[in-house]
Amino acid sequence: MAEPEHLLLVEDEEGLILGLEYALKREGYRVTVARDGEAGLSAARADRPDLLVLDLMLPKRSGFEVLEILRGEGHAYPVILLTALGQEIDKVRGLDLGADDYVVKPFGLSELLARIRARLRRQADAPAPSPSETLSGFSLGDLRIDLNALRVVNAAGEPEELSVREADMLRLLYRERGKPVGRTQFLDEVWGLDRFPTTRTVDQHIAKLRKKIELDPKRPRHLVTVHGRGYRLEV
Ligand code: CA
């Protein structure tokens, strides 16, 4: 039998720790808990977990510091941040520092479990990051797409925010640039096991993306519809 996957939970709220530890163990994971940033850092260095669930507001060291130090030391395991409601800026900063995903407190257990499964599965599927996953951005006409900072910046230097999902879609489109990407491929690669979306969800996200990257979203020049096939990025 395969070794159970090892999760490190760095969180200081006792109630949340109890619930999460129980739920994660019931899912078959091995779970280590650290209750402050310092302990989290030591445990992450010593145990090299398969995945880190990291709260941002922690005693001794913040989640940001922990993340920055670990990534600086070359630890590459997936990190899912626990952020609080209304801390949009924290999410962006966390993703900039190398977090893979986040959930916003208060979150549903099933949402966190789905995100953990999706990240671990992605890790198992792709042991080494492919160039497209490490792609930090690209240019599109006068626009600069910054996938790490989740921003589109126009020629005048005005930024527009991208969601994590939109950035993932652009990453996939850019990897396959010049070729159509089907709706089911978007669902497989961008949505993973996170949700149960429909192909309509993909179309809605494409419409939002067009508003951000097209001069005239009704006559797209970069994000083109390929009838019966999906969407194609023209760079
Ligand atoms: Ca906390």
Residues whose N, C-alpha, C, O or C-beta is under 5 A from the ligand:
A	BS01	CA	D12 D55 M57 L58
